[in-house]
Amino acid sequence: MTTTTLTDALSLRGVTRSYGGVRALDGLDLEIRPGEIVALLGPNGAGKSTAMEMMVGLATPEQGSVRVLGTDPTTATRTGLIGTMLQAGALLPDQRVRTMLRMLHSLQAHPMPMAEVVAQADIAELMPRRISALSGGQSQRVRFAIALLGDPQVLLLDEPTVGMDIGARRAFWQQMRRVAASGRTVVFATHHLEEAEREAGRVVVMDRGRVVADGTGAEIAAVVAGRVITLRGV
């Protein structure tokens, strides 16, 4: 994996995006440095997934700018600078895992050796299976392998442990720590505070398309623990 001397791995400045009458991102400002492990924490609808879509060029801002390692998101995705594990990323149900990965591997500009992908995603036993026969957690591990194929410098993981039981979550994060130790920037979205606090060096809390808190896991946990939430009937 190549390295960069640029200041920011990811930079979103004043990013706004609306869908119909809903403002998904509202002047979002976020900068992430190379090598950071960052959790995007927030409830459903906070803007986490939309922000990630911006980072890989699946959506474009109405206002503001998005840069990935100094280039635009589409170029970063095409050249393998950034790899993405989207929660709803489509798989090919009739294909075997090995066949699908080989096909996608051949499309990468600078592919990671397949043996390394299999080892880092811990999917050796899944390679001969059909996608349709995988459990939810196993499918997530295959999506993680797909994100690694281009040997990216930046990894985006949208709710990576959804569908996994406690044991599978623990194993996934053990693998992720090994991947992150290579110096990659890792950004993952979650709505589990304990997961964010345990796995990330920095936690960014989003709500209504904005950053509302940014700090270490312990700092965010202390803030959240002291909040009083009131629900009013209408």
SELO-815787 format. One line per field, with one value per residue (C-alpha): residue number from 1; x, y, z. Coordinates in Angstrom, 1 decimal. Each point is the difference from the previous one (the first is absolute). Layout:
seq [NUM,...] $
X [X,...] $
Y [Y,...] $
Z [Z,...] $
***
This chain:
seq [1,2,3,4,5,6,7,8,9,10,11,12,13,14,15,16,17,18,19,20,21,22,23,24,25,26,27,28,29,30,31,32,33,34,35,36,37,38,39,40,41,42,43,44,45,46,47,48,49,50,51,52,53,54,55,56,57,58,59,60,61,62,63,64,65,66,67,68,69,70,71,72,73,74,75,76,77,78,79,80,81,82,83,84,85,86,87,88,89,90,91,92,93,94,95,96,97,98,99,100,101,102,103,104,105,106,107,108,109,110,111,112,113,114,115,116,117,118,119,120,121,122,123,124,125,126,127,128,129,130,131,132,133,134,135,136,137,138,139,140,141,142,143,144,145,146,147,148,149,150,151,152,153,154,155,156,157,158,159,160,161,162,163,164,165,166,167,168,169,170,171,172,173,174,175,176,177,178,179,180,181,182,183,184,185,186,187,188,189,190,191,192,193,194,195,196,197,198,199,200,201,202,203,204,205,206,207,208,209,210,211,212,213,214,215,216,217,218,219,220,221,222,223,224,225,226,227,228,229,230,231,232,233,234] $
X [0.0,1.3,0.0,-0.7,1.2,-3.2,-1.5,-3.5,-1.1,-3.6,-1.2,-3.7,-0.5,-3.4,-1.7,-3.8,-2.2,-3.8,-2.4,-3.4,-0.9,2.5,3.5,2.3,3.2,-0.2,3.3,2.1,3.6,2.2,3.8,1.7,3.7,1.9,0.3,-2.9,-2.7,-3.2,-3.5,-3.0,-2.6,-3.6,-3.6,-1.6,-0.5,2.9,1.8,2.7,-0.8,-0.5,3.4,1.6,-1.7,1.5,3.5,-0.2,-1.8,-3.4,-1.6,1.2,-0.4,-2.4,2.4,3.4,3.0,1.2,3.6,1.6,3.8,0.0,-2.1,-3.7,-1.9,-0.8,3.7,1.0,-2.5,1.0,3.7,-0.4,1.0,-3.2,-1.9,-3.6,-2.1,-3.5,-2.7,-2.2,2.8,-1.4,1.5,-0.6,-2.2,0.5,3.8,2.6,2.0,3.2,-1.4,-1.4,3.1,2.2,-2.1,0.0,3.8,0.7,-1.6,2.2,2.7,2.5,-1.5,1.1,1.2,-3.1,1.6,0.5,-3.6,-1.3,2.3,-0.9,-3.7,0.2,-2.2,2.1,-2.8,-2.6,1.8,-1.7,-3.5,-2.8,-0.9,-3.6,1.1,1.8,-1.3,-0.4,3.3,1.8,-1.3,1.5,3.4,-0.2,-0.9,3.0,2.2,-1.4,1.0,3.5,0.5,1.5,2.5,-1.6,1.7,-3.5,-2.6,-3.7,-2.2,-3.7,-1.4,2.6,-1.2,-3.7,-1.4,2.9,-0.3,2.2,2.7,0.1,0.2,3.0,1.7,-0.7,1.6,3.0,0.5,-0.7,2.7,2.5,-1.0,0.1,3.5,1.3,-0.6,-3.3,-2.6,-3.1,-3.4,-3.0,-3.6,-1.8,-2.9,1.6,1.9,1.9,1.3,1.1,1.7,1.8,1.2,0.6,2.6,-2.3,-3.8,-2.0,-3.7,-2.4,-3.6,-2.2,2.9,2.4,2.9,-1.2,2.9,3.6,2.5,1.3,-2.3,0.3,-0.8,-3.0,-1.2,0.3,-2.1,-2.7,-0.2,-0.8,-2.7,-3.7,-2.3,-3.6,-2.7,-3.1,-3.3,-1.6] $
Y [0.0,3.4,2.9,3.7,3.2,1.9,1.5,-1.5,-3.4,1.2,3.6,1.1,3.7,1.6,-3.0,0.3,-2.7,-0.3,-2.7,1.4,2.0,-1.7,1.6,-3.0,2.1,3.6,1.8,-3.0,0.7,-3.0,-0.6,-3.3,-0.4,-3.0,-2.9,0.9,-2.5,2.0,-1.0,1.9,-0.3,0.9,-1.2,-1.1,3.1,1.9,0.2,-2.6,-2.0,3.1,1.3,-3.3,0.1,3.4,-1.4,-2.5,2.0,-1.8,3.4,3.5,3.1,2.7,2.3,-0.4,-2.2,-3.6,-1.1,-3.4,0.1,3.2,-1.2,-0.3,-3.0,-1.5,-0.1,-1.3,-2.9,-0.8,-0.1,-2.0,2.7,-0.6,-3.2,-0.3,-2.5,1.3,-1.6,-0.7,-0.7,-2.4,-3.5,-2.5,-2.8,-2.6,0.3,-1.7,2.3,-0.9,0.7,3.4,1.1,-1.0,1.9,3.2,-0.5,0.1,3.5,1.6,2.5,-1.2,-3.1,-1.5,-3.6,-2.3,-2.1,3.1,1.1,-3.5,0.0,3.6,-0.5,-3.5,-1.6,-3.1,-2.4,2.1,0.1,-3.1,0.9,1.6,3.6,-1.1,-2.5,2.5,1.3,3.7,0.2,-2.1,2.3,3.0,-1.7,-0.4,3.7,0.8,-2.1,1.9,3.3,-1.3,-1.1,3.2,0.2,3.4,2.6,0.9,-2.5,1.0,-2.4,0.7,-1.9,-2.8,-2.4,0.1,-3.5,-1.5,-1.6,0.9,-2.5,1.0,3.7,-0.7,-2.0,2.7,2.8,-2.2,-0.2,3.7,0.9,-1.9,1.8,3.4,-0.8,0.2,3.8,0.2,2.6,-1.7,1.7,-2.0,1.0,-1.5,0.8,-2.0,2.3,-2.9,-1.2,3.5,0.6,-3.4,-0.1,3.7,2.4,2.8,0.2,2.5,0.3,1.0,1.2,1.5,0.2,1.9,-0.9,0.6,-1.5,-1.1,-1.6,-3.2,-2.8,0.8,3.7,-0.8,-2.6,2.5,2.5,-2.5,-1.3,3.4,0.8,0.0,-0.9,1.1,-1.4,2.1,-1.2,1.9] $
Z [0.0,-0.9,2.4,-0.2,1.6,-0.5,3.1,-0.3,-1.1,-0.1,-0.1,-0.2,0.2,0.2,-1.6,-0.5,-1.5,0.0,-1.2,-0.6,3.0,2.2,0.6,0.4,0.4,1.3,-0.5,1.1,0.9,0.6,-0.4,0.7,0.0,-1.5,2.3,2.2,1.0,0.3,0.9,-1.3,2.7,-0.2,-0.3,-3.3,-2.1,1.5,-3.3,0.5,-3.1,-2.2,1.1,-1.0,-3.4,-0.5,0.8,-2.8,-2.6,0.2,0.8,-0.7,2.3,-0.9,1.8,1.4,-1.0,0.6,-0.4,0.5,0.4,-2.0,-2.9,-0.8,1.3,-3.4,-0.9,3.4,-0.4,-3.6,0.9,3.2,2.4,1.9,0.7,1.2,1.9,-0.3,2.1,-3.0,-2.4,-2.7,-0.3,-2.7,1.6,-2.7,0.0,2.2,2.2,-1.8,-3.4,0.9,1.8,-2.9,-2.5,2.2,0.7,-3.8,-0.2,2.6,-1.0,2.6,1.6,3.3,-0.5,0.3,2.7,2.1,-0.5,1.1,3.1,1.1,-0.5,1.6,-2.7,-1.1,1.0,-1.9,-3.4,-1.5,1.3,-2.0,1.1,0.5,2.6,2.2,3.3,0.6,1.9,-2.6,-2.8,2.0,0.0,-3.8,-0.3,2.1,-2.4,-2.9,1.7,0.3,-3.6,-1.3,2.9,1.1,2.2,1.4,1.1,0.5,1.9,0.3,3.0,-0.6,2.8,-0.8,-0.1,2.1,3.3,2.9,-0.9,-3.6,0.9,2.3,-2.8,-2.6,2.2,0.7,-3.8,-0.4,2.5,-2.0,-3.2,1.7,1.4,-3.6,0.2,-1.9,0.9,1.2,0.3,1.2,0.7,2.9,2.4,2.8,2.4,1.7,-3.4,-1.0,3.4,-0.1,-3.6,-1.0,1.0,-0.8,0.1,-2.1,1.0,-2.7,0.3,-2.7,-2.5,2.3,2.3,3.5,2.0,-0.9,2.4,1.5,0.8,3.7,-0.5,-2.1,2.5,2.8,-1.9,-1.0,3.6,1.3,-2.5,0.8,-2.9,0.2,-2.3,-0.4,-1.4,-2.7] $
***
